[in-house]
């Protein structure tokens, strides 16, 4: 019996065959340091390797997602629209800590992309489920 499949020919997946849960934790404001932009680039690279990627925004990291950022005055390119492209990379798990939003007078309506808002306790529980946590 002939088939078109070659034995051992399996769909491309992550090296080692196991999908790992990667969580990227963003704590820094979007401009003034390289952390936010570098973190976003690492997320896009990780997603390209078929890993289970999620992003968390805590502390001043919530500012990365705020709508209407104007960066002309500081002569830096506004990279916030890139967050809208995450869905195209299958990065759909975006989490924001409720306490961080509240402390900065922000709500979900102020954010450029849909997120799931979690309490600090819920965020801690989610973090415990990850294989790898990388902070920026």
C-alpha positions, 0 to 999 in steps of 0.5 A: 500500500502506497501513501504520499507520506514519508515515514518519519516526516512529521509537521515542523514543530518546536525543537525537542517536540514539546511546546513550552509555556513562555511568559514575558513580564513587562514592568517598564515604561515603553520609552526611556529604556530598551526593555519594552521594545526588546521584550516585544521583539523577543515575544515575536521571535518566540512565537515564530518557534511555535511556543505557547507565548503570553505577555503580562503587563505590570507596574509601569509596563501597563503604559506600553499598551496605552492608546494614543502614544505620541513620541515625536517630542522625544524623537523615538519611533512609536512602536505601540501599534506593533502590539496589534500585530501580535494576534497574527503571530498567535500571541493572544494571551495578554494579561494586565494586572488590575492593581497596576491599572488602578494605581495609574488611573487607567482602565481597559478602555485606555488600552490599544489591544484587548487584554485579560485583567487579573488581580495580583493573586490571579496573576501569581497563580497564572505564573505558577503554570508557566515553564519559562518566565522572562522579565523585561 
